[in-house]
Amino acid sequence: MNELQVAKSAITQSRIVESQLDIDSTLALGEILLKVDKFGFSANNVTYAAAGDQLGYWQFFPPSDNASGSWGIIPVWGFADVVASNAQGVATGERIFGYFPTSGYLKMQNIKVLDNRLVDGAEHRSKLPPGYNTYRRVETEAHYERSMDDSRMLLWPLYITSFCLWDSLRHNNWQGAQQVLVISASSKTSIGLAYALAADTDAPASIGLTSKKNQQWVKGLGLYDNTVNYDALEDIDASLPSVIVDMSGNSKLLADIHAHLGDNLAHCLNVGLTHWSASGSDTGIPEQKREFFFAPSHIQMRLKEWGAEEFDKKSSQFIYDAASKSADWMTIERLQGVEALAEIYTDVCDGKLTPERALVIDLS
C-alpha cells in the first residue's frame, strides 16, 4: 500500500512512499478502518497544497517516513468502504463519502456516529474546520446512486464553494457592483459560480476572464455574459462598479485589473490559487476592498442561520442541477493507483490539463 506525498516547500515535487499505517492491528474503541475506493483530483487539490501551511491542510493526514517534516499529503474527496469497525452503529461494508489521503486506507478515531454522517474525532484533526472532518453515510441517503459517485467527488467539493460564493455575493447585495468578474473562468469552481449567476435573474452581468487558449472553450459554455482573455483587459467596461471573484491568485493580473478599474473596483474575493506560482506580490487593492473567502466559514454561518437541513436542501439542489449540466462538457479520465497520479501530478500543478478533463484515481 503506497501513498503519494508532496514536498511542502516545492509542491510540484512528489514521491511515492510505502504507508506505515498498520491495517491489521486490533482497533481501539471508537475506531474504524476505511479502504479508499477512488477519489477525484484537480487544480483544487493543488490549491490545498499551495495553502497547506496557512490553512492547515497538511495536518489532516500525517505522512509516513517523514522524520524531516518536509513532506505532506494533499487531501482529496472520494469514496471508501468500512472494512473493520469497533464503533457502535457502524458496520463493515458501509460506504462513506468524504475527505481522504492519497493512499489506500484511513483509520478514523473517536468516531461520533450520527444517523447520516460520521465525524472523525482524531486529536490531530480536532482544531480543523468541522466540515472537513464530517463524512457522509451515503447509503442512508434516499436518492443515493453509485453511478453518480464520480460526478459527486469531482464536483461536490467545488460546487459547494460555488454555491457559497453566489450566496455570499447575493447576501452582500453584490457589493454594489454591476458586473462580476470571475478570474480563471475555466476552472470548475468558476463554472459552478457561473451556473448560479446565470440562473439568478437579480445577479449582475458576469464576465469570465481566462487565458487566450481557453477563451473559445469558455465562451462555448454559454454561461458568462461576456468572456475576456487576460491579454485584453481593456475589453472590460471600467465605468461600471465591479466585484472580482478570483480563483487564480495571480497577483500581477489582479494588480492590472485594479489599475484598469480604478475606483470602480468595489470588492475582491480571493478564493483559489490556480495560478499559485504567480501569487504573493502586492496587488495594490486596498485592504478594505479585499477579503479571503473560505467556504467552510460561510457554511458555518449559514448552518447557524438556516439550520443543517435547510442548508443541505438548498446547496444539494444547486449542486445536483449544476453537476447534471456539467455532464455536457466534462470528460472523466480514470487512472489506476496513486502511482499513475504521480506521473501526471506535475501537469496538474502547471495547469497543463485542458479544462474539460477530470481525473478519477481508482484504488479498487
Secondary structure, DSSP 8 states (H G I E B T S, - for coil): -EEEEEETTSTT-EEEEE----SSS---TT-EEEEEEEEEE-HHHHHHHHTHHHH-GGGSS--SS-TTS-EE---EEEEEEEEEE-STT--TT-EEEEEE-SBSEEEE-S-EE-SSEEE---GGGTTS-GGGGEEEEGGGSTT--GGGHHHHHHHHHHHHHHHHHHHHHHHTGGGG-SEEEEESTTSHHHHHHHHHHHH-TTS-EEEEEE-GGGHHHHHHH--SSEEEETT-GGGS-TTS-EEEEESS--HHHHHHHHHHHGGGEEEEEE---TTGGG-SS-----GGGEEE--HHHHHHHHHHHH-HHHHHHHHHHHHHHHHHHHTTT-EEEEEEHHHHHHHHHHHHHTT-S-TTEEEEEE--
